[in-house]
Amino acid sequence: MSFRPDHELHTRRFGRNVGLGIVLAAFVALIFGLTVVKITEGDVSRAISGATKNE
C-alpha cells in the first residue's frame, strides 16, 4: 500500500507551523529567562538560600 505524496499546500503549511513553533518556543524561553532574573535579582546564591533583601 503506497501513500500519495503530500500536496504542495501541506508542505508550505508544515514549514509555517515549524517556524511558528520556533518563534513561540523562543518567546517562552525569553519570558522564563526574564522571570528568573527578576526573581533572583542577579544574586543566585541568595535566591537559592532563601534570604530576603533586608537580611
N, C-alpha and C positions, 0 to 999 in steps of 0.2 A: 504494500500500500504506500503510495507516494503522496506527499503533501504538495499543494500548489505553492509556487513561490509567493512571497509577500508582495502585495501591491506597493507601488512607489509611495502612495499616501501613508501607508503604515510605517514605512522606513523613515520618512520625514517626521512623522508623529513620534516615533520612538526616539529619534535624535533630539527632538524638542523636549521630550519628557526627561531624558537623561540630563540635558542642560539645566532644566528647571530643578531637578533633584539636586544637582551640584550646587546651584545657587542657594537653595533652601538649606542645605547642609552647611554651607559657609555662613549663612545668616545665623543659624542656630549656634555654630561654633563661636561666632563673634559675640553674640549675646551671652553665652556661657562664660567666655573669657572676661567680658566686662563685668559680669556678676561676681566672678571670683576675685577680680582686682578690687571691686568695690567692697566686698565683704572683708578681704584681708587688709585692705588699705596699704598694700605693699609690704607688710610685715608678716610673712608666712609663719615664722616660729611663734609669734604672739597669737596669731589666729588659731594655730593648732593647739596651743596650750590653753586657750580659752580665756586669756587675760583680757580685761577691758581696757579702754583707752586711758582711764583715770588711774589705773594701778601702776 
